[in-house]
């Protein structure tokens, strides 16, 4: 029996497993969702699950990989706009705000996963660390291209602001948090006209 694939050439069953797990992990937490539930809701067999993911932690890492790919894609889309460096930083700030409003209404998936995997040497925590290092580095590069003074410090501030915005949006509502995030991020990025 041939494996059914998506137009991108990936296994339909694997994509269903990943989509189901991603939704459940983000909505309910990783440790509270068992493999049997994921298998049942994805409509696959246990053998199919283990053919694609040797264990639950492998599925968690794949889920975080999708989250990472989505934000990398958003950065690539912003860069492809042809905007000047300072405009590009503004687009990224707006994109981060839009992402939180549309896709991350229950906090940061990376922070949430790190909270459930306290061992810094686990594969999940290493996946989180790689994403955060890339994110910080990408922001620093964008800020340096926009000639922001001390781009490394500004990037670190933007990372913290995004972390806080994701948590604050979940707890206080995004409508309340968005203006504060955008204003603070704009200041941190040196786009508010202040020296």
Beta strands, then each sheet from edge to edge (+ up, - down):
end
